[in-house]
């Protein structure tokens, strides 16, 4: 359930990342998470994002100037072993009406590394999910990039 909470937290957070390598970026600052985002032709970046689920702030680019402001997100958590969607959600800032005159870029990301169901859910497995099943998360967002 802890990792599922990460998805919900990320739903309200803008995401963007730096073009530097993950190993060079180091750990995220206290109170922030580090995530890699693929923004298509804009590039693949590393970003630090606030962990607070009440924060609608920007994701800060790691290793260069810039940030990203999230406008809309979609998240899916699935059992990759059985190819079953376990959870899916979407969110929009400003009820879908925020930043209507700013261009957005579609960015995709994996909010957590693939893991076993036992590690992801603990002892509260969803029906039909075995403890050894692999849990996979994926997300996409409409991001206002400020590079």
N, C-alpha and C positions, 0 to 999 in steps of 0.2 A: 504494500500500500504506500510505502514511502516514495517509491519511484512514481507511482500514479499521482501523488501530490505534486511532484516535480512538474508533471505535464500541466496540471491546473495552475501552478505558479507561473509557468512560462506563458500561459494563455494571455496574461495581461501585460506582458513585457515586450518591448521592442527588441529586435534581434539584428545584429550585424557582427561581422568578424574581420580580422586582419589577414593579409595574405601571407604572413609569416608562418613558419612551421610550428606545430603544436609543441614540440619539445623545446623550442626556443622561447615560447611564450611564457612558460613557467606557470605556477599555480595562480588561480584567480585571487583577487584581493578579498580580505575578510568580508563576509556578507554578500558575496557575489559568486556566480557560477560561470564556468568557462565552457563555451559551446562552439562547435564548428558549423558554419552555414555555407551552403552552396547557393549563390545568387546568379547562376547562369552566366551570361556574358559579362556581368559585373565582377565575377570572380568568386573564389572560395575564400572565406575569411574566418578568423577567430574573433570571438566577441565575449566580453564579460557582461552579464546581465544580473540585475538585482534579484535576490532570492525571495523577497517579500511578495506574497500573493496580492497585496493591496497596492503594489507599485505599478504605475503605468509609464515609468520612465524609459529612457532610451538605452539601447545596448551600446556599449562603448567598444570601438575598434581597438584591438590589441596590436601594438607595434606601429601604429600610424594615426594621424589625426582623422577624426570622423566618428560618426555614430549612425545608428539606424533607429527609426521610430516605427514600431509595429502598429499596423492599422487593423489587420484581420489575421486570424490564425485558425488552422485546422489541425487536430491531433488525432492519431489513431494508435491504439495499443493492441497488438495482436499476438495470438499464440502461433508462432511460426511453425511449430511442429505439426499442428493440425490445420494451419491456414485459416484460423477463425478470428474474426474481429471481436475483441473483448470489451473495448471502450473506444468511443469516438466522440469528439466534441469540437465545437468551433466557438470563436468569440470575435467580437468586433468592438473597437473603441468607439465611443460616442454613438452607440446603437447603430453603427454602420454609416454615420454621417460625418465623422471627423475627417479633417484634412481633405475635403473633396476636390480641391484644386491643385494638389501636389501629386506628381507622378510617383507610382509605386513600382517596386521590383518584386517578383516572386522569388522567394528564397525557401530552400528545403533544408531540413536538419533532422538528425537523430538525437532526441533529447536525453537519451541514456544508452549505454552500451547494451547489446543483447545479453540477456541473463536468464538463469533458470527461473521457473515459476516460483519455486520455494524461496529463492532470494528476493524476488520481486514482491510477492504477496505474503510471505511468511507462512503462517499456518492457516490463513484464511483464503484458500484457493477457490476460485470461481468454479461452478459446476462444470464438469467435463475436462478440467485442466489438471494434468498430472504434475507432480512436483518437479520432474525432470524436463518438462516441456520448455522450449526456448521462447522467451517473451521478447518481442521486438517493438520498438516505438518509432514512429515517424511523424513528422510535422511539416507544415508549409505555412508561409506567411506572406502577406502583402506588406512590404517594408518601404518606408521613405528613406532612401539612402542619402546621407549627407557626407560626401567624401571630400 
